[in-house]
Amino acid sequence: MNALDALLSRRSIPAQCLIAPGPDAAQLALAFDAALRAPDHGHMQPWRFKLIRGAARERFAGLLVSAALTRDPAMPPRQLEKLRTRPLHAPLVIAVSARFRDNPKVPESEQLLSAGAGLMNLLNALHAQGFGAIALTGPSVYDPAVA
């Protein structure tokens, strides 16, 4: 797949449609190598990628539910079930975060954009290798207990 075909054909794939097999170690290494090529003013490398797979997906799902109940003890069971099952659909969950550092020439906004560009490179590299993916957020992303 050439670069433009990959960019023009990439779409977010709903979580419930992501099935095994996920990328193997070599395919992940290639995707992360692409992610690390994101624009990075000041060589801050603000991106962080955490692999969540196997039984860790169930622990992550439990953390999402627990944090949601702390934020809203009256959360409807249907929403809680969605939080509990979403990480279990895909064979691999990659948590993406940004670590900001003080730099007078590189504001946090640029570091956040750089981390986002890294995520986009990661998604494109996975797609170019034949894998579906989606970037999802929500209140849990900003919850200190989840972070």
SEKEKE-100532 format. One record per residue (C-alpha): x negated, y, z. Coordinates in Angstrom, 2 decimals, decimal comma. Last residue first. Layout:
BEGIN
PT     east    north       up
PT        X        Y        Z
...
END
This chain:
BEGIN
PT     east    north       up
PT     4,25     8,07    34,45
PT     7,38     6,10    35,34
PT     7,57     7,43    38,89
PT     6,70    10,94    37,63
PT     9,81    10,93    35,39
PT     9,25    12,86    32,16
PT     9,33     9,86    29,81
PT    12,17     8,38    31,87
PT    14,45    11,24    30,81
PT    14,35    10,10    27,18
PT    11,76     9,24    24,59
PT    11,49     6,74    21,76
PT     8,96     6,39    18,95
PT     9,92     3,59    16,58
PT     8,04     0,76    14,93
PT     8,19    -1,72    12,06
PT     5,14    -3,67    11,04
PT     3,85    -4,36     7,53
PT     0,21    -3,29     7,85
PT     0,92     0,15     6,36
PT     3,71     0,48     8,93
PT     1,30    -0,11    11,81
PT    -1,09     2,47    10,37
PT     1,73     4,98     9,93
PT     2,94     4,53    13,50
PT    -0,60     4,90    14,87
PT    -1,26     7,99    12,74
PT     1,99     9,47    14,05
PT     1,01     8,71    17,64
PT    -2,38    10,34    17,12
PT    -0,65    13,37    15,65
PT     1,48    13,54    18,77
PT    -1,64    13,40    20,95
PT    -3,12    16,25    18,89
PT     0,07    18,27    19,21
PT    -0,08    17,82    22,98
PT    -3,72    18,97    23,03
PT    -2,79    21,99    20,94
PT     0,02    22,90    23,37
PT    -2,32    22,37    26,32
PT    -4,53    25,20    25,07
PT    -7,85    24,49    23,35
PT   -10,32    27,42    23,47
PT   -10,09    28,12    27,21
PT   -10,36    24,40    27,99
PT    -8,71    22,80    30,97
PT    -7,86    19,18    30,28
PT    -4,53    17,67    29,35
PT    -4,04    13,93    29,32
PT    -1,40    13,03    26,76
PT     0,79     9,97    26,83
PT     1,80     7,07    24,62
PT     3,30     3,85    25,99
PT     2,94     1,07    23,45
PT     5,61    -1,61    23,67
PT     4,94    -4,97    22,05
PT     7,12    -7,95    21,09
PT    10,04    -5,53    20,69
PT    13,44    -6,34    22,12
PT    12,40    -6,53    25,78
PT    11,61    -2,83    26,16
PT    15,25    -1,97    25,26
PT    16,87    -4,50    27,60
PT    16,67    -2,82    30,99
PT    17,30     0,72    29,76
PT    20,34    -0,47    27,78
PT    21,55    -2,39    30,84
PT    21,26     0,75    32,96
PT    23,28     2,71    30,40
PT    26,04     0,05    30,47
PT    25,98    -0,07    34,26
PT    26,91     3,63    34,46
PT    24,43     5,83    36,33
PT    25,90     6,68    39,75
PT    22,56     6,60    41,58
PT    21,23     9,21    39,13
PT    17,55    10,17    39,34
PT    16,70     7,30    41,70
PT    18,85     4,95    39,62
PT    16,98     5,98    36,49
PT    13,62     5,39    38,17
PT    14,67     1,89    39,21
PT    15,99     1,07    35,74
PT    12,84     2,28    34,00
PT    10,63     0,43    36,51
PT    12,56    -2,77    35,95
PT    12,07    -2,41    32,18
PT     8,34    -1,93    32,75
PT     8,21    -5,10    34,87
PT    10,05    -6,96    32,10
PT     7,67    -5,58    29,45
PT     4,72    -6,63    31,63
PT     5,85   -10,24    31,18
PT     4,56   -10,23    27,60
PT     3,48    -6,85    26,33
PT     2,89    -3,28    27,45
PT    -0,12    -1,69    25,75
PT    -1,07     1,74    27,09
PT    -2,18     4,44    24,67
PT    -3,64     7,71    25,89
PT    -4,14    10,76    23,71
PT    -5,97    13,87    24,90
PT    -9,17    13,23    22,91
PT   -10,52    16,70    23,78
PT   -12,88    16,86    20,80
PT   -12,54    20,65    20,81
PT    -9,74    20,61    18,25
PT    -8,64    17,01    17,71
PT    -6,84    16,27    14,47
PT    -5,92    12,58    14,58
PT    -8,62    10,05    13,62
PT    -8,16     8,20    16,92
PT    -4,78     6,97    15,73
PT    -6,39     5,34    12,68
PT    -8,78     3,38    14,90
PT    -5,78     2,51    17,05
PT    -4,05     0,98    14,03
PT    -7,18    -0,97    13,03
PT    -7,65    -2,29    16,56
PT    -3,96    -3,25    16,68
PT    -4,31    -5,25    13,45
PT    -7,41    -7,00    14,78
PT    -5,74    -7,85    18,10
PT    -2,57    -9,20    16,52
PT     0,41    -7,06    15,54
PT     3,82    -8,19    16,71
PT     5,36   -11,47    15,74
PT     7,98   -11,11    16,85
PT    10,98    -8,85    16,45
PT    11,79    -5,16    16,24
PT    15,44    -4,83    15,20
PT    16,74    -4,01    18,71
PT    14,24    -1,15    18,90
PT    15,67     0,56    15,82
PT    13,10     0,88    13,00
PT    11,80     4,38    12,39
PT    11,05     4,84     8,73
PT     7,86     4,72     6,68
PT     8,37     4,59     2,90
PT     7,02     8,00     1,92
PT     3,97     7,86     4,18
PT     3,05     4,33     3,12
PT     3,59     5,05    -0,56
PT     1,43     8,17    -0,18
PT    -1,41     6,24     1,45
PT    -1,51     3,32    -0,97
PT     0,00     0,00     0,00
END
